[in-house]
Amino acid sequence: MQGKLKYELIYIYDFESPGQLRKALAAYINEYNTYRPRSSIGDLCPEVLYHGPHLHIAS
């Protein structure tokens, strides 16, 4: 995730303050863990794998 985080968020946006960066990081990590499927875990999102399929949100 570290490389993706840098290239999809940190390197492309100019944050005005540390607080703005913290909010963006929290939103990115939430989206990454909740809505992005991973092929390594059967095309499930980590949230679905951890809590069960009833939380899966179709894209």
Secondary structure, DSSP 8 states (H G I E B T S, - for coil): -HHHHIIIIITT---SSHHHHHHHHHHHHHHHHHH--BGGGTSB-HHHHHH-GGG----
